[in-house]
Amino acid sequence: MMNPTGTHNKKSLEGELNLIPFIDLLSVCICFLLITAVWIQVGSLSTKQAVGGQAAEDNQKKPTLWVFMQDAGQVILDARDAKIPTALSKVKVQGIDGKPDYAKISQLVNQIKASEPGLRTALIQPIAATVYEDIVDLMDQFKKAGMIDLGVSPL
């Protein structure tokens, strides 16, 4: 191409690339990576399947308290593989006004726990009509009695 003076105009092929915005973007990405790596470690929770899934040699008979929730707040406490008096091995507790009788349940759990100090596991099996609040309140009663391993069995 000719310019008005009659000489050829050559464009320079050398260009400068501004790397500062690219470096800024990389530094921000590295900051997010470091922050989220900490959250992954803090947010993890060690869990295992409560019923089944263990190897046969790991499946020792441990005392377990099964709690069956029925209609109208009725609760059945069934202690399995525990060395407790027969009167406490399978007990029905009637509900009060459609809710479980937490005072009676707490008293029975404390008696069972006194008879079998190695009892640490309670598995709650609700029915479809069970209110979630009742399950949580029952779990609170078991925690107060010293039960460490709590679980809710699927319907």
DSSP file (Angstrom, degrees, kcal/mol; ACC not computed):
  #  RESIDUE AA STRUCTURE BP1 BP2  ACC     N-H-->O    O-->H-N    N-H-->O    O-->H-N    TCO  KAPPA ALPHA  PHI   PSI    X-CA   Y-CA   Z-CA
    1    1 A M              0   0    0      0, 0.0     8,-1.6     0, 0.0     2,-0.4   0.000 360.0 360.0 360.0 140.2    0.0    0.0    0.0
    2    2 A M  B     -A    8   0A   0      6,-0.2     6,-0.2     2,-0.0     0, 0.0  -0.824 360.0-145.8-105.4 139.9    1.3    3.4   -0.8
    3    3 A N    >   -     0   0    0      4,-2.2     3,-2.5    -2,-0.4     4,-0.0  -0.494  40.9 -90.2 -92.4 172.4    1.0    6.4    1.4
    4    4 A P  T 3  S+     0   0    0      0, 0.0    -1,-0.1     0, 0.0    -2,-0.0   0.721 125.3  59.3 -58.9 -20.9    0.5    9.9   -0.1
    5    5 A T  T 3  S-     0   0    0      2,-0.2     3,-0.1     1,-0.0    -3,-0.0   0.589 117.1-111.6 -84.5  -7.9    4.2   10.5   -0.1
    6    6 A G  S <  S+     0   0    0     -3,-2.5     2,-0.3     1,-0.3    -4,-0.0   0.514  77.3 118.9  95.2   5.2    4.7    7.6   -2.4
    7    7 A T        -     0   0    0      1,-0.0    -4,-2.2    -4,-0.0    -1,-0.3  -0.710  68.6-103.6-102.6 156.1    6.6    5.2    0.0
    8    8 A H  B     -A    2   0A   0     -2,-0.3     2,-0.6    -6,-0.2    -6,-0.2  -0.579  27.8-141.7 -79.2 138.8    5.4    1.8    1.1
    9    9 A N        -     0   0    0     -8,-1.6     2,-0.5    -2,-0.3    -1,-0.0  -0.893  16.0-166.7-103.6 116.5    4.0    1.6    4.6
   10   10 A K        -     0   0    0     -2,-0.6     2,-0.3     0, 0.0    -2,-0.0  -0.888  14.3-137.1-104.5 130.8    4.9   -1.5    6.5
   11   11 A K        -     0   0    0     -2,-0.5     2,-0.3     1,-0.1    -2,-0.0  -0.650  25.6-115.1 -82.7 141.1    3.1   -2.5    9.7
   12   12 A S        -     0   0    0     -2,-0.3    -1,-0.1     1,-0.1     0, 0.0  -0.578  16.9-156.5 -75.2 135.0    5.2   -3.7   12.5
   13   13 A L        +     0   0    0     -2,-0.3     2,-0.5     2,-0.0    -1,-0.1   0.473  66.0  98.6 -90.0  -3.9    4.5   -7.3   13.4
   14   14 A E        +     0   0    0      2,-0.0     2,-0.3     0, 0.0    -2,-0.1  -0.750  51.2 173.2 -87.4 125.1    5.9   -6.9   16.9
   15   15 A G        -     0   0    0     -2,-0.5     2,-0.5     2,-0.0    -2,-0.0  -0.949  28.5-125.3-131.0 153.6    3.2   -6.4   19.5
   16   16 A E        -     0   0    0     -2,-0.3     2,-0.6     2,-0.0    -2,-0.0  -0.825  16.9-150.2 -99.9 135.3    3.2   -6.2   23.2
   17   17 A L        -     0   0    0     -2,-0.5     2,-0.9     2,-0.0    -2,-0.0  -0.912  14.6-134.4-105.4 123.6    1.0   -8.5   25.2
   18   18 A N        +     0   0    0     -2,-0.6     4,-0.4     1,-0.2    -2,-0.0  -0.682  26.9 176.4 -81.3 109.0   -0.1   -7.1   28.5
   19   19 A L     >  +     0   0    0     -2,-0.9     4,-2.4     1,-0.2     5,-0.2   0.538  57.4  88.4 -91.2  -9.2    0.3  -10.0   31.0
   20   20 A I  H  > S+     0   0    0      1,-0.2     4,-2.3     2,-0.2     5,-0.2   0.919  89.0  47.1 -62.3 -45.8   -0.7   -8.1   34.2
   21   21 A P  H  > S+     0   0    0      0, 0.0     4,-2.2     0, 0.0    -1,-0.2   0.892 112.4  51.9 -62.7 -35.3   -4.5   -8.9   33.9
   22   22 A F  H  > S+     0   0    0     -4,-0.4     4,-2.1     2,-0.2    -2,-0.2   0.910 110.3  47.3 -64.8 -42.3   -3.6  -12.6   33.2
   23   23 A I  H  X S+     0   0    0     -4,-2.4     4,-2.2     2,-0.2    -1,-0.2   0.882 110.7  52.9 -66.4 -38.8   -1.4  -12.8   36.3
   24   24 A D  H  X S+     0   0    0     -4,-2.3     4,-2.0    -5,-0.2    -2,-0.2   0.917 109.0  49.4 -61.8 -43.5   -4.1  -11.1   38.4
   25   25 A L  H  X S+     0   0    0     -4,-2.2     4,-2.2     1,-0.2    -2,-0.2   0.914 111.0  49.4 -62.9 -43.2   -6.7  -13.7   37.2
   26   26 A L  H  X S+     0   0    0     -4,-2.1     4,-2.2     1,-0.2    -1,-0.2   0.889 108.9  52.2 -63.9 -39.4   -4.3  -16.5   38.1
   27   27 A S  H  X S+     0   0    0     -4,-2.2     4,-1.8     2,-0.2    -1,-0.2   0.884 110.0  49.0 -66.7 -37.0   -3.6  -15.2   41.5
   28   28 A V  H  X S+     0   0    0     -4,-2.0     4,-2.2     2,-0.2    -2,-0.2   0.913 110.8  50.7 -66.7 -41.8   -7.4  -14.9   42.3
   29   29 A C  H  X S+     0   0    0     -4,-2.2     4,-2.2     1,-0.2    -2,-0.2   0.888 109.0  51.2 -62.5 -39.1   -7.9  -18.5   41.0
   30   30 A I  H  X S+     0   0    0     -4,-2.2     4,-2.4     2,-0.2    -1,-0.2   0.893 108.1  52.6 -65.6 -39.3   -5.1  -19.7   43.3
   31   31 A C  H  X S+     0   0    0     -4,-1.8     4,-2.2     2,-0.2    -2,-0.2   0.933 110.4  47.3 -62.0 -45.6   -6.7  -18.0   46.3
   32   32 A F  H  X S+     0   0    0     -4,-2.2     4,-2.6     1,-0.2     5,-0.2   0.889 110.4  53.4 -62.8 -39.0  -10.0  -19.6   45.6
   33   33 A L  H  X S+     0   0    0     -4,-2.2     4,-1.8     1,-0.2    -1,-0.2   0.931 110.3  46.4 -61.4 -45.9   -8.3  -23.0   45.2
   34   34 A L  H  X S+     0   0    0     -4,-2.4     4,-1.2     2,-0.2    -2,-0.2   0.900 113.8  48.2 -65.1 -40.7   -6.6  -22.7   48.6
   35   35 A I  H  X S+     0   0    0     -4,-2.2     4,-1.5     1,-0.2     3,-0.3   0.926 113.0  46.4 -67.4 -44.7   -9.7  -21.5   50.4
   36   36 A T  H  X S+     0   0    0     -4,-2.6     4,-2.0     1,-0.2    -1,-0.2   0.803 104.7  61.9 -71.1 -27.1  -11.9  -24.3   49.0
   37   37 A A  H  X S+     0   0    0     -4,-1.8     4,-1.2    -5,-0.2    -1,-0.2   0.878 104.8  48.7 -64.0 -36.0   -9.3  -27.0   49.7
   38   38 A V  H  X S+     0   0    0     -4,-1.2     4,-2.1    -3,-0.3    -2,-0.2   0.896 109.1  52.9 -68.1 -40.8   -9.7  -26.1   53.4
   39   39 A W  H  X S+     0   0    0     -4,-1.5     4,-2.7     1,-0.2    -2,-0.2   0.857 103.2  57.3 -64.9 -35.2  -13.5  -26.3   53.2
   40   40 A I  H  < S+     0   0    0     -4,-2.0     4,-0.3     1,-0.2    -1,-0.2   0.911 110.1  44.3 -62.8 -41.1  -13.3  -29.8   51.7
   41   41 A Q  H >< S+     0   0    0     -4,-1.2     3,-0.8     1,-0.2    -2,-0.2   0.910 116.8  45.0 -70.2 -42.5  -11.3  -31.1   54.7
   42   42 A V  H 3< S+     0   0    0     -4,-2.1    -2,-0.2     1,-0.2    -1,-0.2   0.858 111.2  54.1 -69.4 -35.9  -13.6  -29.3   57.3
   43   43 A G  T 3< S+     0   0    0     -4,-2.7    -1,-0.2    -5,-0.2    -2,-0.2   0.437  83.9 107.9 -82.7   0.7  -16.8  -30.3   55.6
   44   44 A S    <   -     0   0    0     -3,-0.8     2,-0.4    -4,-0.3    -3,-0.0  -0.507  48.7-165.1 -82.3 150.7  -16.1  -34.1   55.5
   45   45 A L        -     0   0    0     -2,-0.2     2,-0.6     2,-0.0    -2,-0.0  -0.994  17.8-132.7-137.3 126.3  -18.0  -36.4   57.8
   46   46 A S        +     0   0    0     -2,-0.4     2,-0.3     2,-0.0    -2,-0.0  -0.694  39.0 164.3 -82.6 118.6  -16.9  -40.0   58.5
   47   47 A T        -     0   0    0     -2,-0.6     2,-0.3     2,-0.0    -2,-0.0  -0.905  18.0-172.9-131.4 159.7  -20.0  -42.3   58.2
   48   48 A K        -     0   0    0     -2,-0.3     2,-0.3     0, 0.0     5,-0.0  -0.975  39.7 -88.9-146.9 159.3  -20.6  -46.0   57.9
   49   49 A Q        -     0   0    0     -2,-0.3     3,-0.1     1,-0.1     5,-0.0  -0.517  31.1-154.4 -73.3 131.9  -23.6  -48.1   57.2
   50   50 A A  S    S+     0   0    0     -2,-0.3     2,-0.5     1,-0.2    -1,-0.1   0.886  78.2  36.9 -77.6 -40.2  -25.4  -49.0   60.5
   51   51 A V  S    S-     0   0    0      2,-0.0    -1,-0.2     3,-0.0    -2,-0.0  -0.957 118.4 -17.4-120.9 121.8  -27.1  -52.2   59.4
   52   52 A G  S    S+     0   0    0     -2,-0.5     3,-0.1    -3,-0.1    -3,-0.0  -0.072  86.2  94.6  78.6 175.2  -25.5  -54.7   57.0
   53   53 A G        +     0   0    0      1,-0.3     2,-0.2    -5,-0.0    -1,-0.1   0.306  62.0 115.5  86.1  -9.9  -22.6  -54.0   54.7
   54   54 A Q  S    S-     0   0    0      1,-0.1    -1,-0.3     2,-0.1     5,-0.1  -0.542  73.7-100.4 -89.1 159.2  -19.9  -55.3   57.2
   55   55 A A    >>  -     0   0    0     -2,-0.2     4,-0.8     1,-0.1     3,-0.6  -0.379  35.8-110.0 -70.4 158.0  -17.8  -58.3   56.5
   56   56 A A  G >4 S+     0   0    0      1,-0.2     3,-0.6     2,-0.2    -1,-0.1   0.856 118.0  50.9 -61.8 -36.9  -18.8  -61.5   58.2
   57   57 A E  G 34 S+     0   0    0      1,-0.2    -1,-0.2     3,-0.0     3,-0.0   0.769 109.8  50.4 -74.6 -23.2  -15.9  -61.5   60.6
   58   58 A D  G <4 S+     0   0    0     -3,-0.6     2,-1.8     1,-0.2    -1,-0.2   0.570  86.6  93.8 -85.2  -9.1  -16.6  -57.9   61.7
   59   59 A N    <<  +     0   0    0     -4,-0.8     2,-0.2    -3,-0.6    -1,-0.2  -0.497  55.2 165.6 -89.9  70.6  -20.2  -58.6   62.3
   60   60 A Q        -     0   0    0     -2,-1.8     2,-0.9     1,-0.1    -2,-0.0  -0.533  47.3-101.3 -82.6 152.4  -20.1  -59.3   66.1
   61   61 A K        +     0   0    0     -2,-0.2    -1,-0.1     3,-0.0    -2,-0.0  -0.647  48.5 178.0 -77.2 107.2  -23.2  -59.4   68.1
   62   62 A K        -     0   0    0     -2,-0.9     2,-0.1    20,-0.0    20,-0.1  -0.868  38.8 -97.9-108.2 144.3  -23.3  -56.1   69.9
   63   63 A P        -     0   0    0      0, 0.0    58,-0.7     0, 0.0    57,-0.6  -0.410  48.9-177.2 -62.6 132.8  -26.2  -55.1   72.2
   64   64 A T  E     -Bc  80 121B   0     16,-2.4    16,-3.3    -2,-0.1     2,-0.7  -0.992  24.0-143.6-135.8 139.5  -28.6  -52.9   70.3
   65   65 A L  E     -Bc  79 122B   0     56,-2.6    58,-2.5    -2,-0.4     2,-0.4  -0.909  17.4-160.8-104.1 112.0  -31.8  -51.1   71.3
   66   66 A W  E     -Bc  78 123B   0     12,-3.0    12,-3.2    -2,-0.7     2,-0.5  -0.788   3.0-161.9 -91.6 133.8  -34.4  -51.2   68.5
   67   67 A V  E     -Bc  77 124B   0     56,-3.0    58,-3.6    -2,-0.4     2,-0.6  -0.959   2.0-165.7-121.3 112.9  -37.1  -48.5   68.8
   68   68 A F  E     -Bc  76 125B   0      8,-2.7     8,-2.6    -2,-0.5     2,-0.5  -0.881   9.2-151.1-101.9 118.8  -40.3  -49.1   66.8
   69   69 A M  E     -B   75   0B   0     56,-2.2     6,-0.2    -2,-0.6     2,-0.2  -0.772  20.6-179.1 -91.6 130.9  -42.5  -46.0   66.6
   70   70 A Q    >   -     0   0    0      4,-3.5     3,-0.7    -2,-0.5    57,-0.1  -0.461  35.1 -62.1-115.8-173.6  -46.2  -46.9   66.2
   71   71 A D  G >  S+     0   0    0      1,-0.2     3,-1.8    -2,-0.2    -1,-0.2  -0.307 113.4  22.2 -68.7 157.1  -49.4  -44.9   65.8
   72   72 A A  G 3  S-     0   0    0      1,-0.3    26,-0.5    26,-0.1    23,-0.4   0.742 132.9 -62.9  57.9  29.5  -50.7  -42.5   68.5
   73   73 A G  G <  S+     0   0    0     -3,-0.7    28,-0.4    25,-0.4    -1,-0.3   0.525  89.2 153.1  80.3   5.1  -47.2  -42.1   70.0
   74   74 A Q    <   -     0   0    0     -3,-1.8    -4,-3.5    26,-0.1     2,-0.4  -0.503  22.9-168.4 -71.7 136.4  -46.8  -45.7   71.0
   75   75 A V  E     -BD  69  93B   0     18,-2.6    18,-3.2    -6,-0.2     2,-0.5  -0.987  11.8-155.3-129.3 135.3  -43.2  -46.8   71.1
   76   76 A I  E     -BD  68  92B   0     -8,-2.6    -8,-2.7    -2,-0.4     2,-0.6  -0.956   7.2-157.8-112.3 122.2  -41.8  -50.3   71.4
   77   77 A L  E     -BD  67  91B   0     14,-3.1    14,-2.5    -2,-0.5     2,-0.5  -0.888  12.5-178.3 -99.5 120.3  -38.3  -50.7   73.0
   78   78 A D  E     -BD  66  90B   0    -12,-3.2   -12,-3.0    -2,-0.6     2,-0.6  -0.919  11.1-160.0-125.6 104.3  -36.7  -54.0   71.9
   79   79 A A  E     -B   65   0B   0     10,-2.5     2,-0.4    -2,-0.5     3,-0.3  -0.744  14.9-166.5 -86.2 120.4  -33.2  -54.7   73.4
   80   80 A R  E     +B   64   0B   0    -16,-3.3   -16,-2.4    -2,-0.6     3,-0.1  -0.870  63.9   3.1-112.8 142.1  -31.4  -57.3   71.3
   81   81 A D  S    S+     0   0    0     -2,-0.4     2,-0.4     1,-0.2    -1,-0.2   0.775  98.4 128.7  58.4  29.7  -28.3  -59.3   72.2
   82   82 A A        -     0   0    0     -3,-0.3     2,-1.3   -18,-0.1    -1,-0.2  -0.891  64.0-130.3-115.7 146.4  -28.3  -57.6   75.6
   83   83 A K        +     0   0    0     -2,-0.4    -3,-0.0    -3,-0.1     3,-0.0  -0.686  60.7 129.4 -94.3  82.2  -28.0  -59.3   79.0
   84   84 A I        -     0   0    0     -2,-1.3     5,-0.1    -5,-0.1    28,-0.1  -0.855  66.4 -76.2-129.6 163.9  -30.9  -57.5   80.7
   85   85 A P    >>  -     0   0    0      0, 0.0     3,-1.5     0, 0.0     4,-0.6  -0.272  42.4-118.6 -59.4 149.3  -33.9  -58.7   82.7
   86   86 A T  H >> S+     0   0    0      1,-0.3     3,-0.8     2,-0.2     4,-0.6   0.811 111.7  64.2 -60.7 -31.5  -36.7  -60.2   80.6
   87   87 A A  H 34 S+     0   0    0      1,-0.2    -1,-0.3     2,-0.1     3,-0.1   0.767 108.7  40.3 -65.1 -24.3  -39.1  -57.5   81.7
   88   88 A L  H <4 S+     0   0    0     -3,-1.5     3,-0.3     1,-0.1    -9,-0.3   0.484  93.4  85.1-100.8  -4.8  -37.0  -54.8   80.0
   89   89 A S  H << S+     0   0    0     -3,-0.8   -10,-2.5    -4,-0.6     2,-0.3   0.870 106.9  12.3 -71.4 -35.0  -36.1  -56.8   76.8
   90   90 A K  E  < S+D   78   0B   0     -4,-0.6     2,-0.4   -12,-0.2    -1,-0.3  -0.857  79.3 169.5-144.4 106.1  -39.3  -55.8   74.9
   91   91 A V  E     -D   77   0B   0    -14,-2.5   -14,-3.1    -2,-0.3     2,-0.5  -0.947  23.4-147.8-124.9 135.4  -41.4  -53.0   76.4
   92   92 A K  E     -D   76   0B   0     -2,-0.4     2,-0.5   -16,-0.2   -16,-0.2  -0.873  11.7-164.1-100.0 133.5  -44.4  -51.1   74.9
   93   93 A V  E     -D   75   0B   0    -18,-3.2   -18,-2.6    -2,-0.5     2,-0.1  -0.973  15.0-137.0-119.1 119.3  -44.8  -47.5   76.0
   94   94 A Q        -     0   0    0     -2,-0.5     7,-0.3   -20,-0.2   -20,-0.1  -0.449  22.4-120.0 -73.8 146.1  -48.2  -45.9   75.3
   95   95 A G        -     0   0    0    -23,-0.4     2,-0.5   -24,-0.2   -22,-0.1  -0.358  12.6-130.4 -82.8 164.9  -48.2  -42.3   74.0
   96   96 A I  B >  S-F   99   0C   0      3,-3.1     3,-1.8     1,-0.1   -24,-0.0  -0.977  84.2 -18.4-118.9 118.5  -49.7  -39.2   75.5
   97   97 A D  T 3  S-     0   0    0     -2,-0.5    -1,-0.1     1,-0.3   -24,-0.1   0.861 128.8 -51.1  54.1  40.3  -52.0  -37.1   73.3
   98   98 A G  T 3  S+     0   0    0    -26,-0.5   -25,-0.4     1,-0.3    -1,-0.3   0.470 122.1  98.6  81.4   1.0  -50.5  -38.7   70.1
   99   99 A K  B <  S-F   96   0C   0     -3,-1.8    -3,-3.1   -27,-0.3    -1,-0.3  -0.870  82.8 -93.8-117.9 153.0  -46.9  -38.1   71.2
  100  100 A P        -     0   0    0      0, 0.0     2,-1.4     0, 0.0    -5,-0.2  -0.309  36.6-114.1 -62.7 148.5  -44.4  -40.5   72.8
  101  101 A D     >  -     0   0    0    -28,-0.4     4,-2.4    -7,-0.3     5,-0.2  -0.701  36.7-177.3 -84.1  91.4  -44.2  -40.4   76.6
  102  102 A Y  H  > S+     0   0    0     -2,-1.4     4,-2.6     1,-0.2    -1,-0.2   0.827  76.5  55.4 -65.9 -33.7  -40.6  -39.1   76.8
  103  103 A A  H  > S+     0   0    0      2,-0.2     4,-2.1     1,-0.2    -1,-0.2   0.937 111.9  42.8 -64.8 -45.9  -40.4  -39.3   80.6
  104  104 A K  H  > S+     0   0    0      2,-0.2     4,-2.5     1,-0.2    -2,-0.2   0.903 115.0  50.2 -66.4 -41.7  -41.4  -43.0   80.6
  105  105 A I  H  X S+     0   0    0     -4,-2.4     4,-2.7     2,-0.2     5,-0.2   0.917 110.5  49.8 -62.9 -43.5  -39.1  -43.8   77.7
  106  106 A S  H  X S+     0   0    0     -4,-2.6     4,-2.2     1,-0.2    -1,-0.2   0.901 110.8  50.0 -61.9 -41.6  -36.2  -41.9   79.4
  107  107 A Q  H  X S+     0   0    0     -4,-2.1     4,-1.9     2,-0.2    -2,-0.2   0.928 113.3  45.5 -62.5 -46.3  -36.8  -43.9   82.6
  108  108 A L  H  X S+     0   0    0     -4,-2.5     4,-2.7     2,-0.2    -2,-0.2   0.900 111.6  51.5 -65.8 -41.1  -36.8  -47.2   80.7
  109  109 A V  H  X S+     0   0    0     -4,-2.7     4,-2.8     1,-0.2    -1,-0.2   0.903 109.2  50.8 -63.9 -40.3  -33.7  -46.4   78.7
  110  110 A N  H  X S+     0   0    0     -4,-2.2     4,-2.0    -5,-0.2    -1,-0.2   0.887 111.2  48.7 -64.1 -38.2  -31.8  -45.5   81.9
  111  111 A Q  H  X S+     0   0    0     -4,-1.9     4,-1.9     2,-0.2    -2,-0.2   0.920 113.4  46.5 -65.9 -43.7  -32.9  -48.8   83.5
  112  112 A I  H  X S+     0   0    0     -4,-2.7     4,-2.3     1,-0.2    -2,-0.2   0.919 112.5  50.3 -63.9 -42.9  -31.8  -50.8   80.3
  113  113 A K  H  < S+     0   0    0     -4,-2.8     6,-0.2     1,-0.2    -1,-0.2   0.861 109.1  51.8 -64.8 -35.9  -28.5  -48.8   80.2
  114  114 A A  H  < S+     0   0    0     -4,-2.0    -1,-0.2     1,-0.2    -2,-0.2   0.867 112.5  45.8 -67.8 -35.8  -27.9  -49.6   83.9
  115  115 A S  H  < S+     0   0    0     -4,-1.9    -2,-0.2     1,-0.3    -1,-0.2   0.839 126.6  28.8 -74.7 -33.3  -28.5  -53.4   83.3
  116  116 A E    ><  +     0   0    0     -4,-2.3     3,-1.7    -5,-0.2    -1,-0.3  -0.790  64.9 177.9-129.9  87.6  -26.3  -53.4   80.1
  117  117 A P  T 3  S+     0   0    0      0, 0.0    -1,-0.1     0, 0.0    -4,-0.1   0.749  79.6  64.5 -64.0 -22.5  -23.5  -50.7   80.4
  118  118 A G  T 3  S+     0   0    0      2,-0.0     2,-0.6     0, 0.0    -5,-0.1   0.475  72.9 114.4 -79.4  -0.4  -22.1  -51.9   77.0
  119  119 A L    <   +     0   0    0     -3,-1.7   -55,-0.1    -6,-0.2    -3,-0.1  -0.605  25.0 143.8 -74.7 115.2  -25.3  -50.8   75.2
  120  120 A R        +     0   0    0    -57,-0.6    29,-2.1    -2,-0.6    28,-0.7   0.490  44.9  80.2-126.1 -12.3  -24.3  -47.9   72.9
  121  121 A T  E     +ce  64 149B   0    -58,-0.7   -56,-2.6    27,-0.2     2,-0.4  -0.870  45.0 176.0-112.8 131.2  -26.5  -48.3   69.8
  122  122 A A  E     -ce  65 150B   0     27,-2.5    29,-1.8    -2,-0.5     2,-0.5  -0.997   9.0-166.1-130.3 128.4  -30.1  -47.4   69.3
  123  123 A L  E     -ce  66 151B   0    -58,-2.5   -56,-3.0    -2,-0.4     2,-0.5  -0.966   8.5-154.2-116.5 123.1  -31.9  -47.8   66.0
  124  124 A I  E     -ce  67 152B   0     27,-3.0    29,-3.3    -2,-0.5   -56,-0.2  -0.822   6.7-168.4-100.1 130.7  -35.2  -46.0   65.5
  125  125 A Q  E     -c   68   0B   0    -58,-3.6   -56,-2.2    -2,-0.5     2,-0.1  -0.886  14.0-172.6-120.0  99.2  -37.7  -47.4   63.0
  126  126 A P        -     0   0    0      0, 0.0     2,-0.2     0, 0.0   -56,-0.1  -0.327  19.8-122.7 -82.7 169.1  -40.5  -44.9   62.4
  127  127 A I    >   -     0   0    0    -57,-0.1     3,-1.6    -2,-0.1    28,-0.1  -0.590  36.3 -97.9 -99.9 173.0  -43.7  -45.4   60.4
  128  128 A A  T 3  S+     0   0    0      1,-0.3    -1,-0.0    -2,-0.2    27,-0.0   0.806 122.7  53.3 -63.2 -29.5  -44.6  -43.2   57.5
  129  129 A A  T 3  S+     0   0    0      2,-0.1    -1,-0.3     0, 0.0     2,-0.1   0.434  80.8 121.8 -87.2   1.9  -46.9  -41.1   59.6
  130  130 A T    <   -     0   0    0     -3,-1.6     2,-0.3   -61,-0.1   -59,-0.1  -0.431  64.9-123.8 -69.8 136.0  -44.3  -40.3   62.2
  131  131 A V    >>  -     0   0    0     -2,-0.1     4,-1.3     1,-0.1     3,-0.8  -0.618  12.7-132.2 -79.5 136.5  -43.5  -36.6   62.8
  132  132 A Y  H 3> S+     0   0    0     -2,-0.3     4,-2.1     1,-0.3     5,-0.2   0.853 105.4  60.8 -58.2 -37.3  -39.9  -35.7   62.3
  133  133 A E  H 3> S+     0   0    0      1,-0.2     4,-2.5     2,-0.2    -1,-0.3   0.861 100.8  54.2 -60.0 -37.3  -39.9  -33.8   65.5
  134  134 A D  H <> S+     0   0    0     -3,-0.8     4,-2.1     2,-0.2    -1,-0.2   0.879 107.3  50.6 -66.0 -37.7  -40.8  -36.9   67.5
  135  135 A I  H  X S+     0   0    0     -4,-1.3     4,-2.3     2,-0.2    -2,-0.2   0.929 112.0  46.9 -64.4 -45.1  -37.8  -38.8   66.0
  136  136 A V  H  X S+     0   0    0     -4,-2.1     4,-2.0     1,-0.2    -2,-0.2   0.903 111.5  51.0 -65.2 -41.2  -35.4  -36.0   66.9
  137  137 A D  H  X S+     0   0    0     -4,-2.5     4,-1.8     2,-0.2    -1,-0.2   0.884 109.9  50.4 -63.9 -38.0  -36.8  -35.8   70.5
  138  138 A L  H  X S+     0   0    0     -4,-2.1     4,-2.0     2,-0.2    -2,-0.2   0.914 108.5  52.0 -64.5 -42.1  -36.4  -39.5   70.9
  139  139 A M  H  X S+     0   0    0     -4,-2.3     4,-2.3     1,-0.2    -2,-0.2   0.876 106.9  54.1 -62.2 -36.8  -32.8  -39.2   69.7
  140  140 A D  H  X S+     0   0    0     -4,-2.0     4,-2.3     2,-0.2    -1,-0.2   0.901 106.3  52.1 -62.4 -40.9  -32.2  -36.5   72.3
  141  141 A Q  H  X S+     0   0    0     -4,-1.8     4,-1.4     1,-0.2    -2,-0.2   0.903 110.8  47.3 -62.4 -41.2  -33.5  -38.8   75.0
  142  142 A F  H  <>S+     0   0    0     -4,-2.0     5,-2.6     2,-0.2     4,-0.4   0.881 109.7  52.7 -69.2 -37.6  -31.1  -41.5   73.9
  143  143 A K  H ><5S+     0   0    0     -4,-2.3     3,-1.2     1,-0.2    -2,-0.2   0.910 108.1  51.5 -62.5 -41.8  -28.2  -39.1   73.8
  144  144 A K  H 3<5S+     0   0    0     -4,-2.3    -1,-0.2     1,-0.3    -2,-0.2   0.831 106.5  54.8 -64.0 -31.2  -28.9  -38.0   77.4
  145  145 A A  T 3<5S-     0   0    0     -4,-1.4    -1,-0.3    -5,-0.2    -2,-0.2   0.534 126.1 -99.9 -80.6  -6.1  -28.9  -41.6   78.5
  146  146 A G  T < 5S+     0   0    0     -3,-1.2     2,-0.5    -4,-0.4    -3,-0.2   0.582  70.2 148.9 100.2  11.0  -25.4  -42.1   77.0
  147  147 A M      < +     0   0    0     -5,-2.6    -1,-0.3     1,-0.2   -26,-0.1  -0.681  18.7 179.2 -78.0 125.7  -26.2  -43.8   73.7
  148  148 A I        +     0   0    0    -28,-0.7     2,-0.9    -2,-0.5    -1,-0.2   0.872  62.8  59.5 -95.6 -44.6  -23.5  -42.8   71.3
  149  149 A D  E     +e  121   0B   0    -29,-2.1   -27,-2.5     2,-0.0     2,-0.4  -0.782  67.2 171.2 -95.2 106.6  -24.4  -44.6   68.1
  150  150 A L  E     +e  122   0B   0     -2,-0.9     2,-0.3   -29,-0.2   -27,-0.2  -0.876   1.7 169.5-114.4 147.0  -27.9  -43.5   66.9
  151  151 A G  E     -e  123   0B   0    -29,-1.8   -27,-3.0    -2,-0.4     2,-0.5  -0.990  29.6-134.8-152.3 158.4  -29.5  -44.4   63.6
  152  152 A V  E     -e  124   0B   0     -2,-0.3   -27,-0.2   -29,-0.2   -29,-0.1  -0.976  25.0-139.8-117.3 120.9  -32.8  -44.2   61.8
  153  153 A S        -     0   0    0    -29,-3.3    -2,-0.0    -2,-0.5   -30,-0.0  -0.566  27.6-108.1 -78.6 139.5  -33.8  -47.3   60.0
  154  154 A P              0   0    0      0, 0.0    -1,-0.1     0, 0.0     0, 0.0  -0.251 360.0 360.0 -66.4 157.8  -35.5  -46.7   56.6
  155  155 A L              0   0    0    -28,-0.1   -27,-0.1   -30,-0.0    -2,-0.0   0.484 360.0 360.0 -68.1 360.0  -39.2  -47.4   56.2
